[in-house]
Amino acid sequence: MVEFRKIPFFKTLTFKVSSILILFFMLNGIMLVLWDQADILHAMEVDIQTAYRNTALEITDEMATLETDSLDLSVFFDSVAAYYPGMELFLVSPEGEIMEHGSYVPSTLIYPTVSIDIIDSFIKADTADYPIEIAIPTATDLDFVFSAAPVGEPDDPEAYVLVTMVEGGEDVVVTWWDEYGALLSRTVLFSLIIAGLTGVSFWYFLTRRIDRVALAVQSYRAGDGKIELDDHASDEIGHVAMHVGDMMERIDTMFEELGRKEKMRTELLASVSHELQTPLTVMQGNIETLVEHRSKMTEEDLSQKLSAVYSQVQHMSALIDDMFDVAILETGQMRINTEPFPLVELVEDVLQTYSLLIDQSKLTIERNFSDSIQTVLADPLRIRQVIRNLLSNAIKFSPAGGRIKISTEVRANEVIIFRIEDTGVGIAEEDIEKIFQSFYRTKQQIKNAIKGTGLGLHICQHILKLHESTLSVQSSLDIGSTFSFELKLYKEAVTI
């Protein structure tokens, strides 16, 4: 049994997809957190600035009722800031110089001036322009929403009151983790859960099934037998599994066919060796007799010996031709050269060639040729080969004293049907569809020790296919067989 080579987990698709999902959800969660926090902060700044937009104006109104010196103004600012712990108050000159400031928490001025343009923009703006931020003079790199109002005449103010407001009402210092840690922790945990569930689903519906296909292929490659791929899903993996299973079945079929053909080739070598040995032995014996006893032989004896030698030469030539034709067929190089010729004359010529063998077998030949024109358009050499093979088989499989009937029939002035019928041993029903396979020999042929290579009918069928025809057979055991095929009639061009 082949050992299935498992892929390390960190190289699997499940691990890769799960890792990508974890990173995706984490980054997506962090971005959403930061995005939401930015939106929340923006909304909070708008709400604070809207709620306290008139705070500076109220303070300037209260300052107008007070008659105080600068020391009392500083105390006033501190008292207001104490009432609103989240605020810092500044008295700003028209040039932007800070003259006084107060806050609940002690602080020191870092920047002595502020932007009068920003203060003017706030005074002239409405709530649709919020939030408007200004740099806090007592802190570095911090911008906060504010409220501002002129002191005195709005067109020619003596000074400005600037009130900066920290969201939440208190100046609380928190770390980044305190502010975002819990939310990000939940985001990471959620990402791990989603990615884990996705990974398990991915493994169950994809990786597990791919592993099964891989195991089947590895087992098959190692020769440990085919694992049944019973993936009936209609998705891509099921589609691949189905095709892999079909491929393995086709490979098995091809190997079985190769094994069958290899066995047939082995049998063919033995059969060809025997087929060649027999005529060579006959020829050798007859030639030795001619060489040693030529002077003592009559003309009749001489003629018989030469006829026997000639017959065996023909047999060897036919056998070699069959072998050559099979080689051409297997490489797909067989071609036909069509021309018009009289079919009956070709049949008579083939019969004349086999006349001696027919006489020796004491067979009766019956002819039933149509009276119609029987000029066909085909390759005469290849059709001769087909008729010769069919006649040779009829003679070979017919017992002494049997009958062979050869007939032609013209149909609709389009085709001619050639038939050859014998009274031989016949063909079993289970063998009929196999007789056209190369090197195939029927049970009757083997049982009755009838010589043959099993190539003749295979070659005939291919030749007729090149003529857009096919060789048909009807047969019954111990009664006989009938082979037939059609050829196109030749029609001469009519000149008007």
C-alpha positions in Angstrom: 0.0 0.0 0.0 1.4 3.4 -1.0 2.2 5.8 1.8 0.3 9.0 1.2 2.8 12.0 1.4 0.9 14.6 3.5 1.6 18.2 2.9 2.9 20.1 6.0 0.0 22.1 7.6 1.7 25.5 7.1 1.8 24.7 3.3 -1.8 23.7 3.0 -4.4 25.9 1.4 -6.4 25.8 4.6 -3.5 27.4 6.6 -2.9 30.0 3.9 -6.5 30.9 3.5 -7.0 31.1 7.3 -3.9 33.3 7.7 -5.1 35.6 5.0 -8.5 35.8 6.6 -7.0 36.5 10.0 -4.9 39.3 8.6 -7.8 40.7 6.6 -10.2 40.7 9.5 -7.6 42.2 11.9 -6.6 45.0 9.5 -10.2 45.6 8.6 -11.2 45.7 12.3 -8.4 48.1 13.1 -9.2 50.4 10.2 -12.9 50.4 11.2 -12.0 51.1 14.9 -9.8 54.0 13.9 -12.3 55.2 11.4 -15.2 55.0 13.9 -13.1 56.8 16.5 -12.3 59.6 14.1 -16.0 60.0 13.3 -16.9 59.9 17.0 -14.3 62.5 17.8 -15.4 64.7 14.9 -19.1 64.5 16.0 -18.1 65.2 19.6 -16.1 68.3 18.6 -19.1 69.6 16.7 -21.4 69.0 19.6 -19.1 70.6 22.1 -18.4 73.7 20.0 -22.2 74.0 19.2 -23.1 73.7 22.9 -20.6 76.2 24.1 -20.4 78.5 21.1 -21.9 81.5 23.2 -19.7 80.8 26.3 -17.1 83.5 25.4 -19.9 86.0 24.6 -21.5 85.3 28.0 -18.2 85.9 29.7 -17.6 89.2 27.8 -21.0 90.3 28.9 -20.2 89.5 32.5 -16.8 91.3 32.1 -18.6 94.4 31.0 -20.5 94.7 34.3 -17.3 94.3 36.3 -14.9 97.1 37.2 -11.7 95.3 38.0 -8.0 95.8 37.4 -5.9 93.1 35.8 -5.4 91.2 39.0 -9.1 90.9 39.5 -9.5 89.8 35.8 -7.1 87.0 36.3 -9.0 85.9 39.4 -12.2 86.1 37.4 -10.8 83.9 34.7 -9.7 81.3 37.3 -13.1 81.3 39.0 -14.8 80.7 35.6 -12.4 77.9 34.8 -13.0 76.4 38.2 -16.7 76.3 37.4 -15.9 74.7 34.0 -12.9 72.3 34.7 -12.6 71.4 31.1 -12.0 75.0 29.9 -9.1 77.4 29.6 -9.8 81.2 29.3 -7.6 83.7 27.5 -7.7 87.5 27.0 -6.2 88.2 23.6 -5.2 91.6 22.2 -6.4 92.7 18.7 -2.9 91.8 17.6 -3.2 88.2 19.0 -1.0 88.7 22.1 -2.3 86.8 25.1 -2.7 89.3 28.0 -4.4 87.1 30.6 -5.3 83.4 31.0 -6.9 81.2 33.6 -7.5 77.5 34.1 -8.7 75.1 36.7 -5.4 73.1 36.4 -2.3 75.3 36.8 -0.6 75.8 33.4 2.0 77.9 31.7 1.9 79.8 28.5 4.1 78.1 25.9 3.1 80.3 22.9 2.5 84.1 23.7 0.2 84.6 20.7 -2.7 83.0 18.9 -4.2 83.4 15.4 -6.6 86.3 15.2 -7.7 85.1 11.8 -9.0 81.8 13.3 -10.8 83.8 16.1 -12.4 86.1 13.5 -13.4 83.1 11.4 -15.2 81.6 14.4 -17.0 84.8 15.2 -18.3 85.1 11.6 -19.0 81.4 11.1 -22.2 79.5 11.8 -22.6 76.0 13.1 -22.4 74.4 9.6 -18.7 75.3 9.6 -18.0 73.5 12.9 -15.7 72.1 14.1 -13.1 75.0 14.0 -10.0 74.3 16.0 -7.2 76.5 17.4 -3.8 75.7 18.8 -3.8 75.8 22.6 -1.2 78.3 23.8 -0.5 76.2 26.9 0.2 72.9 25.1 2.4 71.6 22.2 0.8 70.2 19.1 -2.8 70.2 20.5 -5.8 71.7 18.7 -9.1 72.1 20.4 -12.5 73.5 19.6 -13.2 76.9 21.2 -15.5 79.8 21.7 -14.5 83.4 21.1 -16.1 86.8 21.4 -14.9 90.5 21.1 -14.6 92.7 24.1 -16.1 96.2 23.4 -17.3 97.2 19.9 -17.5 94.2 17.5 -16.1 96.4 14.7 -13.3 97.8 16.8 -12.8 95.4 19.8 -10.5 96.2 22.6 -9.6 92.6 23.0 -11.0 89.1 22.5 -12.0 86.4 25.0 -10.9 82.9 23.9 -12.3 79.9 25.6 -10.8 76.5 24.6 -12.7 73.4 25.5 -11.4 69.8 26.1 -14.0 67.1 25.1 -15.5 65.3 28.1 -15.1 68.2 30.4 -11.9 66.9 32.0 -8.2 66.9 30.9 -7.8 63.2 31.5 -4.6 61.6 30.2 -5.1 58.0 28.9 -2.7 55.6 27.1 -3.4 54.5 23.5 -4.0 50.9 24.8 -6.5 52.1 27.4 -8.4 53.9 24.7 -8.3 51.3 21.9 -7.0 48.1 23.5 -10.3 46.4 24.6 -11.9 47.2 21.2 -8.9 45.9 19.2 -8.7 42.8 21.4 -12.4 42.0 20.6 -11.6 42.6 16.9 -8.7 40.2 16.9 -10.7 37.5 18.8 -13.6 37.9 16.3 -11.1 37.6 13.4 -9.6 34.4 14.9 -13.1 32.9 15.3 -14.3 33.8 11.8 -11.0 32.6 10.2 -11.1 29.4 12.2 -14.6 28.6 11.2 -13.7 29.5 7.6 -10.6 27.3 7.7 -12.6 24.3 9.0 -15.2 24.8 6.3 -12.5 25.2 3.7 -10.8 22.0 4.9 -14.1 20.0 4.9 -15.4 21.2 1.5 -12.1 21.6 -0.4 -8.8 20.4 1.2 -10.1 17.0 2.4 -11.6 16.2 -1.0 -8.4 17.4 -2.8 -6.4 15.1 -0.5 -8.6 12.2 -1.5 -8.0 12.8 -5.2 -4.3 13.1 -4.5 -4.3 9.8 -2.6 -6.2 8.1 -5.4 -3.7 9.4 -8.0 -0.6 8.4 -5.8 -2.1 4.9 -5.1 -2.9 4.4 -8.8 0.6 5.6 -9.8 2.2 3.2 -7.3 0.1 0.3 -8.8 -1.8 -0.4 -5.5 -5.1 -0.4 -7.3 -7.6 2.4 -8.0 -9.4 4.1 -5.1 -13.0 4.7 -5.9 -13.6 8.5 -6.2 -17.2 8.8 -5.0 -17.3 12.6 -5.0 -20.7 13.3 -6.4 -20.7 17.1 -5.7 -21.4 19.3 -8.7 -18.7 21.9 -7.9 -15.2 22.2 -9.4 -13.7 19.6 -7.1 -16.4 17.0 -7.9 -15.8 17.8 -11.6 -12.1 17.2 -11.3 -12.7 14.0 -9.3 -15.0 12.7 -12.0 -12.5 13.4 -14.7 -9.6 11.9 -12.7 -11.8 8.7 -12.2 -12.6 8.7 -15.9 -8.9 9.1 -16.8 -7.9 6.2 -14.6 -10.6 4.0 -16.2 -9.4 5.0 -19.6 -5.8 4.2 -18.7 -6.9 0.8 -17.3 -8.8 0.2 -20.5 -5.7 1.2 -22.6 -3.4 -1.1 -20.6 -5.9 -3.9 -20.9 -6.0 -3.3 -24.7 -2.2 -3.1 -24.8 -1.9 -6.3 -22.9 -4.4 -8.0 -25.2 -2.6 -6.8 -28.3 0.8 -7.8 -26.8 -0.6 -11.3 -26.2 -2.0 -11.3 -29.7 1.3 -10.2 -31.1 3.1 -13.0 -29.3 0.5 -15.4 -30.7 1.0 -13.8 -34.1 4.7 -14.4 -34.1 4.1 -18.1 -33.3 1.3 -18.2 -36.0 3.4 -16.4 -38.6 6.4 -18.6 -37.9 4.1 -21.7 -38.4 2.4 -20.2 -41.4 5.8 -19.4 -43.1 7.3 -22.7 -42.1 4.6 -24.7 -43.7 4.9 -23.2 -47.3 8.6 -23.2 -47.0 8.6 -26.9 -46.1 6.3 -27.6 -49.0 8.4 -25.5 -51.4 11.6 -27.1 -50.2 10.3 -30.6 -50.7 8.9 -29.9 -54.2 12.0 -28.1 -55.3 14.3 -30.9 -54.0 12.2 -33.4 -56.0 12.5 -31.2 -59.1 16.2 -30.9 -58.7 16.9 -34.6 -58.0 14.3 -36.3 -60.2 13.7 -33.9 -63.0 14.7 -36.3 -65.7 12.4 -39.0 -64.4 9.3 -36.8 -64.1 6.5 -36.6 -66.6 5.1 -33.3 -67.8 2.0 -33.8 -65.6 4.2 -34.4 -62.5 6.3 -31.4 -63.3 3.2 -29.2 -63.7 1.8 -30.4 -60.3 5.1 -29.7 -58.5 5.4 -26.2 -60.0 1.7 -25.5 -59.2 2.3 -26.5 -55.6 5.3 -24.2 -55.3 3.5 -21.4 -57.0 0.5 -21.8 -54.6 2.8 -21.7 -51.5 4.5 -18.6 -52.9 1.2 -16.9 -53.2 0.3 -17.9 -49.7 3.6 -16.4 -48.4 3.1 -13.3 -50.4 -0.4 -12.8 -49.0 0.8 -13.3 -45.5 3.6 -10.7 -46.0 1.1 -8.3 -47.6 -1.2 -8.6 -44.6 1.7 -7.9 -42.2 2.7 -4.9 -44.2 -0.9 -3.6 -44.4 -1.4 -3.9 -40.6 1.8 -1.8 -40.1 0.4 0.9 -42.5 -3.0 0.8 -40.8 -1.5 1.3 -37.3 0.4 4.3 -38.5 -2.6 5.8 -40.3 -0.7 5.9 -43.6 -3.0 3.7 -45.8 -4.3 5.7 -48.8 -6.6 4.7 -51.7 -6.5 5.6 -55.3 -10.0 5.4 -56.8 -10.8 4.8 -60.5 -13.7 3.2 -62.4 -13.4 -0.6 -63.0 -15.8 -3.5 -63.7 -16.4 -5.3 -60.4 -17.5 -8.7 -61.9 -14.3 -9.0 -64.0 -12.2 -8.4 -60.8 -14.2 -11.1 -59.0 -13.7 -13.6 -61.8 -10.0 -12.8 -61.8 -9.8 -13.5 -58.1 -11.7 -16.8 -58.6 -9.3 -17.9 -61.3 -6.4 -17.3 -58.9 -8.0 -19.6 -56.4 -9.3 -22.2 -58.9 -6.7 -24.8 -58.0 -7.4 -24.5 -54.3 -11.1 -24.6 -55.0 -10.7 -27.8 -57.0 -8.6 -29.4 -54.3 -11.2 -28.6 -51.7 -14.0 -30.0 -54.0 -16.0 -26.8 -53.5 -18.9 -25.6 -55.7 -18.9 -22.0 -56.8 -22.3 -20.4 -57.6 -22.4 -17.0 -59.3 -25.4 -14.7 -59.2 -24.3 -11.4 -60.8 -26.6 -8.6 -61.7 -27.3 -7.8 -65.3 -27.0 -4.1 -64.7 -23.9 -2.0 -65.2 -21.4 -2.9 -62.5 -18.6 -0.4 -63.0 -17.6 0.9 -59.5 -15.5 3.9 -58.4 -13.0 2.5 -56.0 -9.4 1.4 -55.6 -9.1 -1.9 -57.6 -6.0 -3.1 -55.8 -7.6 -2.7 -52.3 -11.0 -4.1 -53.4 -9.2 -7.1 -54.9 -7.5 -7.5 -51.5 -10.8 -7.5 -49.7 -12.5 -10.0 -52.1 -9.4 -12.2 -52.0 -9.5 -12.3 -48.2 -13.2 -13.0 -48.1 -12.9 -15.8 -50.7 -9.8 -17.3 -48.9 -11.8 -17.4 -45.6 -14.8 -19.0 -47.3 -12.6 -21.7 -48.8 -10.6 -22.2 -45.6 -13.7 -22.5 -43.3 -15.9 -24.6 -45.7 -15.7 -28.4 -45.5 -14.9 -30.5 -48.6 -17.8 -30.6 -51.0 -19.2 -27.4 -49.6 -20.7 -24.5 -51.6 -19.7 -20.9 -52.0 -22.1 -18.4 -53.5 -21.0 -15.0 -54.8 -23.5 -12.4 -55.9 -23.9 -8.8 -56.7 -27.0 -6.5 -56.5 -27.4 -3.0 -57.9 -29.6 -0.8 -55.8 -31.2 2.4 -57.0 -28.5 2.9 -59.6 -26.3 4.3 -56.8 -24.5 1.4 -55.1 -23.7 -2.2 -55.8 -23.8 -4.8 -53.0 -21.3 -7.6 -53.0 -22.0 -10.8 -51.1 -20.1 -14.0 -50.5 -21.9 -16.8 -48.7 -20.3 -20.1 -47.6 -21.5 -23.3 -45.9 -18.7 -23.4 -43.4 -18.4 -23.8 -39.6 -20.0 -20.4 -39.0 -19.2 -17.9 -36.3 -20.5 -17.8 -32.7 -22.7 -14.9 -31.8 -20.3 -13.6 -29.1 -17.4 -13.6 -31.7 -19.2 -11.7 -34.4 -18.3 -8.2 -33.1 -14.7 -9.3 -32.3 -13.7 -10.8 -35.6 -12.7 -7.4 -37.0 -10.2 -6.8 -34.3 -6.6 -7.4 -35.2 -5.0 -10.8 -34.4 -8.4 -12.1 -33.2 -9.1 -15.8 -33.9 -12.5 -17.3 -33.2 -13.2 -20.3 -31.0 -14.1 -22.4 -34.1 -10.9 -21.5 -35.8 -8.8 -22.6 -32.8 -11.0 -25.7 -32.1 -10.7 -26.9 -35.7 -7.0 -26.0 -36.0 -7.7 -23.7 -39.0 -4.7 -21.7 -39.9 -4.8 -17.9 -39.9 -3.3 -14.8 -38.3 -6.6 -13.0 -37.5 -5.6 -10.0 -39.7 -7.6 -10.4 -42.9 -11.0 -9.1 -41.7 -9.4 -6.3 -39.7 -7.6 -5.1 -42.9 -10.8 -5.5 -45.0 -12.9 -3.4 -42.6 -10.3 -0.6 -42.7 -10.1 -0.7 -46.5 -13.9 -0.4 -46.8 -14.0 2.4 -44.3 -11.7 4.3 -46.5 -14.3 3.7 -49.3 -17.0 5.1 -46.9 -18.4 1.6 -46.7 -18.4 -1.2 -44.0 -18.2 -5.0 -44.0 -21.3 -6.7 -42.6 -21.6 -10.3 -41.5 -24.4 -12.7 -40.8 -23.5 -16.2 -39.5 -24.9 -19.3 -37.8 -22.8 -22.1 -36.2 -22.4 -25.2 -38.4 -24.5 -23.5 -41.2 -22.3 -20.9 -42.7 -21.5 -17.2 -42.9 -22.4 -14.3 -45.3 -20.2 -11.3 -45.7 -21.3 -8.2 -47.7 -20.3 -4.6 -48.4 -21.4 -1.8 -50.7 -19.5 0.3 -53.3 -20.5 3.4 -55.2 -21.4 2.9 -58.9 -19.4 4.9 -61.4 -21.5 7.4 -63.4 -20.0 8.7 -66.6 -20.3 12.5 -67.1 -22.9 13.3 -69.7 -22.0 16.0 -72.3 -24.9 18.0 -73.8 
